Amino acid sequence: MKLTVIGFWGGYPKQNAASSGYLLEHEGFRLLIDCGSGVLSKLQNIIQPEELDAVLLSHYHPDHIADIGVLQHARLIQGFLGKKNSTLPLYGHDMDPYEFSKLTYKEITKGVAYNPSEILTVGPFQVSFLKTDHPVPCYAMRIEADGKAIVYTADSSFKDEFIEFSRNADVLLCECNFYRHQNGKSAGHMNSIDAGKFAQKADVKQLILTHLPHYGSISELITEAASEFTGIIILAEEFQSISL
């Protein structure tokens, strides 16, 4: 598996950047996980919109889905220009019927509801879900292929169920929207200490902090998380690529 960070800012993108979006590739299959503001522009540095095979969405807050509409129009326009594209499946939960309905657009994209209690097969990937603690329905994902596992927390405050869900993951892509002195629980987010303790208890191989705050010195998040986690910790960065 190859994971590439497209966007990593929480809430909204910083100047010339993007909010949540991650490209996962394996055996020629290209899966985009979340599609926040600025993601489509940044994605085109790596692949074109018509080259995606599927999109998987954690929830319907704008910083995770804002570019779905422009992705749909990009594939529509490329069709007008003569490129024959198959209908792109957009996988999301159907607990918000209005937002889910917008995933289907003409013959360009098709909304596909995943069942969070079952394993979803998308191309070469097997995806398990865990409902998170967030103000709206949101699902973390454990994505596995060829014996490797990546866990993406999406948006959530810490919950004990994360530990077994993430056990021995090769990569924990963990939201970290707050510093150690802040309590993000009421907002449905984790701080650096939450992330570090989580990674340590789950015995993951590598912790990537993402969904980052717009203020303060974000490098401090690594120092703070390292007080709890003894493994590898890095901050998400644009176009950062990890091969497993």
C-alpha positions in Angstrom: 0.0 0.0 0.0 1.1 3.6 -0.7 -0.4 6.4 1.3 -0.1 10.0 0.1 -1.3 13.0 2.2 -3.2 15.5 0.0 -4.5 17.7 2.7 -4.3 17.7 6.5 -5.7 20.9 8.0 -8.6 20.8 10.4 -11.7 22.9 9.8 -10.5 24.7 6.7 -7.4 24.8 4.6 -4.5 27.2 5.2 -3.4 29.4 2.3 -2.6 27.4 -0.7 -3.3 24.1 1.1 -6.1 21.6 1.6 -8.2 20.2 4.4 -8.7 16.4 4.8 -7.8 14.2 1.9 -5.6 11.1 1.6 -4.8 9.0 -1.5 -4.3 5.2 -1.0 -2.9 3.1 -3.8 -2.4 -0.6 -4.2 -2.2 -2.9 -7.2 -3.0 0.0 -9.5 -6.2 0.9 -7.6 -6.6 4.5 -6.5 -8.8 5.3 -3.5 -9.3 8.8 -2.2 -10.2 9.0 1.5 -12.2 12.1 2.2 -12.3 15.1 -0.2 -12.1 18.3 1.7 -11.6 21.9 0.6 -8.6 22.3 -1.8 -8.1 18.5 -2.2 -9.1 18.4 -5.9 -6.5 21.1 -6.8 -3.7 19.4 -4.8 -4.6 15.9 -6.1 -3.9 16.9 -9.6 -0.2 17.2 -8.7 -0.3 13.4 -8.4 -3.2 12.0 -10.5 -6.0 13.4 -12.5 -9.6 13.3 -11.2 -10.6 10.9 -13.9 -8.0 8.4 -12.7 -9.6 7.8 -9.3 -11.3 4.4 -8.9 -13.3 5.2 -5.7 -13.8 7.7 -2.9 -14.5 6.8 0.7 -16.0 9.4 3.1 -15.9 9.4 6.9 -18.6 12.0 7.4 -20.2 15.1 5.8 -18.5 18.1 7.5 -17.3 20.5 4.8 -13.6 20.1 5.6 -14.0 16.4 4.6 -16.4 16.7 1.6 -16.2 20.3 0.2 -14.6 19.2 -3.0 -17.0 16.4 -3.9 -19.0 18.8 -6.1 -16.0 20.0 -8.1 -14.7 16.4 -8.4 -18.1 15.5 -10.0 -17.8 18.5 -12.4 -14.2 17.7 -13.2 -15.2 14.2 -14.4 -18.2 15.6 -16.2 -16.0 18.1 -18.1 -13.4 15.5 -19.0 -16.3 13.4 -20.4 -17.3 16.4 -22.6 -13.6 16.5 -23.8 -13.8 12.9 -25.0 -12.5 10.9 -22.0 -14.8 7.9 -21.3 -15.1 7.6 -17.6 -16.9 4.9 -15.7 -19.3 5.9 -12.9 -17.2 6.7 -9.9 -18.4 5.1 -6.6 -18.5 7.4 -3.7 -18.8 5.4 -0.5 -20.4 7.1 2.5 -22.8 6.4 5.4 -26.5 7.0 4.9 -27.3 8.4 8.4 -27.6 11.8 6.8 -30.0 11.1 3.8 -29.7 14.6 2.4 -25.9 14.7 2.3 -25.8 11.1 1.1 -28.2 11.9 -1.8 -25.7 14.4 -3.2 -23.1 11.7 -3.8 -25.0 10.6 -6.8 -24.7 12.9 -9.8 -26.0 12.0 -13.2 -23.9 9.1 -14.5 -20.8 10.7 -13.2 -20.8 9.5 -9.6 -22.9 7.0 -7.6 -23.4 7.2 -3.8 -22.9 3.8 -2.3 -23.9 3.3 1.4 -21.5 1.3 3.5 -22.8 -0.8 6.4 -20.5 0.1 9.3 -21.1 -3.2 11.0 -19.7 -5.1 8.0 -16.4 -5.2 6.2 -16.4 -3.2 3.0 -14.4 -4.4 0.0 -13.2 -1.6 -2.2 -10.8 -2.8 -4.9 -7.9 -4.6 -3.1 -8.8 -3.0 0.2 -10.8 -4.5 3.1 -12.3 -1.7 5.3 -13.7 -2.0 8.8 -15.5 0.9 10.5 -15.9 2.3 14.0 -18.3 5.0 14.9 -16.5 7.9 16.4 -17.4 10.5 19.0 -18.1 13.6 17.0 -21.1 16.0 16.7 -22.3 14.3 13.6 -22.2 10.6 12.5 -18.6 9.9 11.6 -16.7 6.7 11.1 -13.1 5.7 11.6 -11.6 3.2 9.2 -9.2 0.3 9.4 -8.0 -0.4 5.8 -6.1 -3.6 5.2 -4.4 -5.2 2.2 -1.7 -7.9 1.9 -1.2 -8.1 5.6 -0.7 -4.3 6.1 -3.1 -2.0 8.0 -3.7 1.7 8.1 -6.1 3.2 10.6 -7.7 6.6 9.9 -9.5 8.0 12.9 -11.4 10.7 10.9 -12.8 13.1 13.5 -13.3 12.1 17.1 -12.5 12.6 20.7 -10.7 9.6 22.2 -12.8 6.5 23.0 -11.6 3.1 24.4 -12.9 1.2 21.4 -10.2 2.7 19.3 -7.5 0.6 21.0 -8.5 -2.9 19.8 -9.8 -1.4 16.5 -6.2 0.0 15.8 -4.2 -2.9 17.4 -0.8 -3.4 15.7 -1.6 -1.1 12.8 1.3 -0.2 10.6 0.2 3.4 10.4 -2.2 5.3 12.7 -3.4 8.4 10.9 -4.7 10.2 13.9 -6.5 13.5 14.2 -4.8 15.9 16.6 -6.7 19.2 16.5 -5.6 20.4 20.0 -2.5 20.9 22.1 -1.9 19.1 25.4 -3.3 21.9 27.6 -6.6 21.9 25.7 -9.6 19.6 26.0 -11.2 18.8 22.7 -13.7 16.3 23.9 -16.7 18.5 23.7 -15.8 19.4 20.1 -15.3 15.8 19.2 -11.5 16.0 18.7 -8.3 14.7 20.3 -5.3 16.5 21.6 -1.6 15.5 21.4 -1.7 13.5 24.6 -4.8 11.6 23.6 -3.1 10.7 20.3 0.1 9.6 22.0 -1.6 7.4 24.7 -3.8 5.9 22.0 -0.9 5.0 19.8 1.0 3.5 22.7 -1.9 1.4 24.0 -2.7 0.1 20.5 1.0 -0.8 19.8 1.0 0.8 16.4 4.2 1.0 14.4 3.9 4.7 13.3 1.8 7.6 14.3 1.0 10.4 11.9 -0.7 13.4 13.4 -3.2 15.1 11.1 -6.3 17.4 11.1 -3.9 19.9 12.5 -4.7 23.2 14.3 -4.1 26.6 12.6 -2.4 28.2 15.5 0.6 27.7 17.7 3.8 25.8 16.8 2.5 22.5 15.4 5.9 20.9 15.9 5.1 20.9 19.6 2.5 18.4 18.9 5.2 15.8 18.2 7.0 16.6 21.5 3.8 16.4 23.4 2.7 13.1 21.9 6.2 11.6 22.4 5.7 12.0 26.1 3.2 9.1 25.8 4.2 7.2 22.7 7.7 5.7 22.2 7.4 4.9 18.5 7.7 6.9 15.4 5.7 10.1 15.3 5.5 12.5 12.3 3.3 15.4 11.4 1.2 15.1 8.2 2.6 17.1 5.4 1.4 17.9 1.9 2.3 15.1 -0.6 4.0 13.1 2.2 4.1 9.5 0.9 4.5 6.3 2.9 4.8 2.9 1.3 4.0 -0.3 3.3 
